[in-house]
Amino acid sequence: MPESQEEKLPLEEVVRQMLIGLGEDPSREGLLKTPTRVAESMRFLTKGYSEDAEKILNGAVFKEKYSEMVIVKDIDFFSLCEHHLLPFYGRVHVAYIPKGKIVGLSKIPRLVEMFSRRLQVQERMTQEIAQTIFDALRPEGVGVVCEARHLCMMMRGIEKQTSRATTSAMLGEFRDNIKTRSEFLTLIGSQPV
């Protein structure tokens, strides 16, 4: 997590102050343990800051002559919008075309988990996943599509409960070759862009 110039307050105290700011009494029975619960929850929901992509991938990149598209789709994720600290959640679909190296399939959902467990915007998260795989494997290309529902759009503001946001990051062959991009989008069940 980025270091701040300001002195950090313990999360529990921040939550207690927030309850007071909302007009609540943090000493009432139902709220006595709320600061601790919320602090623990926030630490879990942002644990991606303490994780490292290199460590996740360490020992799971293998030399292989396979050169067809590899897809891991329907990877569920939950994240927190950095603008409102409200959840957004959905699925990520990841594909790559190996060029001499493959990665253990379970590592792709682990990368999604790492990037989603930070204060995020969907656009950046999609790009971070794609770029990390591209940098680690140097494949022919990487494609990532993220589909999500945002509680900041559902619970407040515009209040549109059925809206979904879709973002994509296409690198290498997925950006340069329309056939490759179309095959990926067809295989994950999305329409070509």
Sequence and secondary structure as in RCSB ss.txt:
>XXXX:A:sequence
MPESQEEKLPLEEVVRQMLIGLGEDPSREGLLKTPTRVAESMRFLTKGYSEDAEKILNGAVFKEKYSEMVIVKDI
DFFSLCEHHLLPFYGRVHVAYIPKGKIVGLSKIPRLVEMFSRRLQVQERMTQEIAQTIFDALRPEGVGVVCEARH
LCMMMRGIEKQTSRATTSAMLGEFRDNIKTRSEFLTLIGSQPV
>XXXX:A:secstr
    SS    HHHHHHHHHHHTT  TTSGGGTTHHHHHHHHHHHHTGGGG  HHHHHTT EEE    S EEEEEE
EEEEEETTT  EEEEEEEEEEE SSEEE TTHHHHHHHHHHSSEE HHHHHHHHHHHHHHHH  SEEEEEEEEEE
HHHHTSTT  TT  EEEEEEEEHHHH HHHHHHHHHHHT    
